Amino acid sequence: MWDVVHRLGSPRTFYTIAGRWQPWLWALAALLLGTGSVWALLFAPADYQQGDSFRILYVHVPAAILAQSCFVLMAVAGAIFLVWRIKLADMVATVIAPFGAAMTGVALFSGSVWGVPTWGTWWVWDARLTSMLIQLFLYLGVIALRGAFASRDGGARAASLLTLVGVINIPIIKYSVDWWNTLHQPATFTLTQRPAMPAEMWLPLAVMVLGFYAYFVALTLTRTRSEILRREGRKRWVLELGS
Amino acid sequence: MQPRTSVAGLGPALLATLRRDLTVALRRRGDLVNPPAFFALVITLFPLGISPVPEQLAAIAPGLLWVAALLATQLSLDALFRSDHEDGSLEQLLLAPQPLAALVLAKVAVHWLLTGLPLALMAPLLGLLLSLPSGSYGVLAASLALGSATLGLIGAIGAALTVGLARGSVLLSLLVLPLTIPVLIFGSGAVQAAAMGGDVAPALAMLGAQLALALMLAPWAIAGALRISIHG
């Protein structure tokens, strides 16, 4: 088993295998996102209360889910890098961080746009919105810390440690923000208390979530491959690729 | 094989670290005044910026006091390891045979004693200026004393991560402030509950739980971060 891990952990093997999977994953992502978007925007029934504006959900929810799982994934990669010093894990973490921050931004922005027709305001200090905003700051901190170090290895280890500290804190932050919200104001707007969604509404959502994940995996593979080329540019096998 | 030099136990090493840090800090008295002075100044700005009406101030006093105290503790964090890093004594600490996590805990304890505790003792006085309802002064001091210890432990992780960076202090706030939000919520929550005559025990218990968790985990993170910063 360790043999497999070590071979996969070698940038060169990863580069080759990822290169083989990459076109299929991009195709899968395009298919899922295309189907999901058409289904969600044209064929899914409009919400009886919110009308067509509820369709923002099909972008908002996948982005929010992805934003959270990216942080966990980044922490897993960081732990692998800190414990076993597998460089590939850090390359993946480097690539995920800006993507996760972007997804958090997309979730916040789409939530704001959605808030105007439904709540009549761009922003409320709702527990979920607030913890999402804090998560954006955590992402920015990790990215900034990595960039601040002169040595790549130092920056990588510092960013990994900060990610681990962050991932322990996220549940605590979430819990306390929930507590704070109930303390300050009763829940004026909840997304959870809507009637259960009919299947023709949530099926396109499931397709969209899968599509976002496929897009994430495909993009991560592609960007990790270019990160490998950037870092290993002096290695012989990379030079042979170019010749 | 007998070790050639006898190694001091953990207890004496902790005491020596405590005494050294206290001595160094007390010889730089000017730095000690900074956080309380900042705290008092910021609190003075709020009535000027918002309104001098006591009722209005009293309504937001718990939050104002807590936010100002939180920012005041941030002010001194950057210095926590920096001078030790500059004169090389931080490397000696890393080389010491005793566990680094225990030794940094002693350093953080001294930091709390000289910034967190003074802020907590001073807060009731500033609460008086903001016409905080009577009966919440004790809770204010207690919540700040508990909370600032957690803030020091969390902040020390950030300080350790940025100690080797030239412009670390700006980055430090970005790293640390998001992590301090739970402390702020329960700290100001306790004072608000006290001001409204509610039950303060849950919020104070949560502050205590956060401190216990931070005491358990943060020293290892601080020690790991110092090793990363020193060895690159």
HADDOCK unambig.tbl for C-alpha pairs under 7 A between the chains (distance, minus, plus):
assign (segid A and resid 134 and name CA) (segid B and resid 178 and name CA) 5.99 0.50 0.50
assign (segid A and resid 137 and name CA) (segid B and resid 178 and name CA) 6.66 0.50 0.50
assign (segid A and resid 138 and name CA) (segid B and resid 178 and name CA) 6.61 0.50 0.50
assign (segid A and resid 141 and name CA) (segid B and resid 174 and name CA) 5.74 0.50 0.50
assign (segid A and resid 141 and name CA) (segid B and resid 175 and name CA) 5.09 0.50 0.50
assign (segid A and resid 149 and name CA) (segid B and resid 165 and name CA) 6.87 0.50 0.50
assign (segid A and resid 151 and name CA) (segid B and resid 232 and name CA) 6.85 0.50 0.50
assign (segid A and resid 153 and name CA) (segid B and resid 232 and name CA) 6.84 0.50 0.50
assign (segid A and resid 154 and name CA) (segid B and resid 228 and name CA) 6.20 0.50 0.50
assign (segid A and resid 154 and name CA) (segid B and resid 232 and name CA) 4.40 0.50 0.50
assign (segid A and resid 157 and name CA) (segid B and resid 228 and name CA) 6.64 0.50 0.50
assign (segid A and resid 158 and name CA) (segid B and resid 161 and name CA) 6.33 0.50 0.50
assign (segid A and resid 158 and name CA) (segid B and resid 225 and name CA) 6.67 0.50 0.50
assign (segid A and resid 158 and name CA) (segid B and resid 228 and name CA) 6.43 0.50 0.50
assign (segid A and resid 169 and name CA) (segid B and resid 179 and name CA) 6.67 0.50 0.50
assign (segid A and resid 172 and name CA) (segid B and resid 182 and name CA) 6.84 0.50 0.50
assign (segid A and resid 173 and name CA) (segid B and resid 181 and name CA) 6.71 0.50 0.50
assign (segid A and resid 173 and name CA) (segid B and resid 182 and name CA) 5.49 0.50 0.50
assign (segid A and resid 176 and name CA) (segid B and resid 182 and name CA) 5.48 0.50 0.50
assign (segid A and resid 176 and name CA) (segid B and resid 185 and name CA) 6.77 0.50 0.50
assign (segid A and resid 180 and name CA) (segid B and resid 185 and name CA) 6.24 0.50 0.50
